């Protein structure tokens, strides 16, 4: 994704890595096992990213065509 950056670090260095990457707002920091893509490869995708799911930033229904 063009609008996505992945910064990997630990609790001791993540602040400096985020600053170095010039990420100032609108970011999500995931900590722990959930951040390891090898461990979550076959899990259920979050409904937040499902195009048919509505929320405050997407309050209307989006038609999904297969």
N, C-alpha and C positions, 0 to 999 in steps of 0.2 A: 504494500500500500504506500502511496506517495505521501500520505499525511500521517504516517506512523513511524515512530523511531523506537527501537528496542535498545535499551541501555542495560547491561548486565553488571551487577556488582554485589556487594554484601552490605550489611548494616554499617560497617565501618567506613565504606568509601562511596556509598551511593549518592550522598549529598554532593560531594565534589564532582562525581561523574555527571550528575544531572546539571550542575552549574556549567561544567565544561561543555556540555552539549547544548547549552543555552535554552534549556526548557524552563520557562518561567510560570506558565499557568496551564490549566486544562490538561492535566496529566494524571495518569493512573500508575501507581507503584504497587506491584504485586510482590509479596514476600513469601518465601517458604516453598513447599513442594509444588504449589500451584503454578509457580514460575518455571518449573522444569518441563519443557515440551515433551520430553521422552516419557514422563510419567502420566501425562494427561492426553496422550495421543488419541485414545479411543473413547474419550468421555463425551457426554452429551454437550452440545453447543449451547451457550447461554441464550436464552430467549430474547435478551436485550438486542442482539444482533440479527435476530430472525426478522426478515422484512415484513412478515405478517403480524408481528407483535407491535402494539402501540404503547407509547409512554409519553412523558411530557415534551420531549423533543420531536416526537413523531405521533401526534395525536390522531391521525386519520388512518384508515385501513389502506394498506397497500396491496394491490392484487398481485398474486404470485402466479406466474405462468410456467408450467412445466414443459 
